[in-house]
Structure formats: structure tokens, C-alpha cells
Amino acid sequence: MPNKLLRYIGISIALLLIVSIRFFEHKLFYDPFLQFFKSEYQNKSLPEFDTFKLFLNLFLRFIANTILSITILYLFFLNKMHIKIAAVLYVILFVILISVLFYLLLFSSSPNYLFLFYIRRFLIQPIMLLLLIPAFYFQKLTSQ
């Protein structure tokens, strides 16, 4: 029982850290699009941004959320194969999404703001965790 209790405490701490990243996002990360997408952005032009600084901060936030998400997945399932699969999926997801995001920001004359919003959202929020938990749980149920 203490082992299970420690796992639940670890999951709770990781979830609390994910919430903290979201709560303190303005203080922790450079992202001029945070305020932009909270306003009526449809008729505005994109805000000015420092490309390198934006990429670095998106990367750092993605890594922080990924590490916490993988920790939660491991503590939830205790399966190293799940962690390997999740890590590969996170890397592939990051490469694809960051490429599309910067293509839209740097080379598109009029990017679709809604598409831009959702790509960015996928990078800065732990949405993959919400998809992987039921997927791994279903896989666990069907393999027994």
C-alpha cells in the first residue's frame, strides 16, 4: 500500500506542477501570443515577436510539460515500454508542430489564426497526456 500511496503522491505533485506552469506562464515564459489569443484577435495583425526567444520558450515549456506528463504516465502504468512510446510520440509531435508553427509565422502572408492558435495550444499544453492515458489504459485492458 505505501508504494501505491507514493505513486499517487507523485502523480499529484506532477499534476500540481503542470497546473503551476499554466498559472505562472506569463512569468515563466516569453510568449507574445498569450495575450494576443485572449483578445479579439481575428481582425488584428500578429504581434511582433523574437523568433529565437519564442522558439526557445516554446521548447522549454514543451519539455517541462513532457517530462511531467511522462512522469505521470510512468507512475500511473509502471510500464517502461509505454514511456518509450510516449517519448517517441512527443518528439515526433514537437518536430511536426514546431515546424508548422514557424512556417505559418515566418512564411505565410496571412496565416489562419485559428489553426495557429491550436498548433500553439498543442505545444504549450499537456494535451498528449490526456490522449495517452486512455490509450495506454485501453491497451492494458486488451492485453490482459
N, C-alpha and C positions, 0 to 999 in steps of 0.2 A: 504493500500500500504506500509506503513512503516514496518509492520510486515513481509511482503514478502521481502522487502529490507533487513531487519535484517537477515532473513533466508539465503538469497543469500550471504550476507557478511560473515555469519557464515560458510557456505559451502566453500566459497573462502578461508577463514582463515584455515579451516581444511585441504583443499587440499594443501595449501601452506606449512603447517606443514608436511604433508605426503611427499611432494617433498623435504623439508628440511631434513627429516630423511634420505632419499635416497642420497641427495647431501653430507651430513656430516657423512655418515655411517662409514667411516674409523676412524673418530674422536670419534664418539659416542659409537660404539660397537666393542667388540672383535669378530673377525671372520676371522680366518686364511684362510678360503676358498674363501674370496672375491678376493684376488689376484690369488689364485690357479686357479679358474674358468675363470679368464680373460686371462690366458695364454693357451698355447697348453698343456692341462692337460691330454690328452688321454694316453700318454706314460710315465707319471710321477707317482710317488707314492704319496699318500696323505700326506699333510703336518702334522707336529707334532701339537697337539692341547691339551689344557687343557679342559677336559671333562666338569667339573663343570662350568668353566668360559664360555665355549661355550654354554652350556645349558642355563645358566642364561642370557646371552646376547641375544640368540635367543628368549627366553621367553620375555625379556623386549622389544625387537623390535616388536615381535608379539603383545604384549599387547598395545604398543603405536599405532601401525597401526590399531589394532582392535578398540580401543577407538575412534580414529579419524574417522574410517570407520562407526562405529555405530552412531557417531555424525552426519556425513553426511547423513546417511540413515534416521535418525530421522528428521533432518531439511528438507530433501527432501520430505518425505512422511507424517510426523507428525502422525505416527501410532505406538502406543506402542506395539501392537502385532507383528509387523514387527521386532521391536527391540528385543523382547523376542526370536523370532525365529532365528534371526541373532546371538544373543548371544549364544544360544544353538548350532547352527551350528559351530560357531567359536571355542567353547570349544571342540566339537567332532573332528573337523578338527585338532586342535592343538594336542590333545591326540594321534590321529592316526598318524599324520605326524611326530611328535617328536619321537614317539616310533619306527617307521620305520627308521627314520634317524639315531637314535642312535644304532639301531640293525645293520644297514649296517656299521656304523662307527666302532663299537666295536666288532662285532662278525662275520662279513663277511671277509673272507680272501682276496677276490678281488671283491669289490662292483662295480656295474655298475655305472660308473661316470655320465653318462647322467641322469640316474634315481635319483642319489644322488643330482645332480645339480637341477633338477626340484622339488624335495621334499623340498630342502632348499629354493629355489626360492619362493615356495608357502608359506613357513613360514615367509620369510623376506619381502615380497612384499604384498601390499593390493589387491591381485588378487580377493579375495572373494567379495570385493566391486564391482568390475567390473561385477561379476556374479549376485550379489544380486539386484543391481539397475534395470536391465531389468526384472528380475524375479518378483520383487515386483511391478514394473510398469505394467507388463502383468497381474498380479493377480488383481491389482487395476482396470485395464480396464475391465477385465472379470467379476468382482463382481458388476459393476455398472449397 
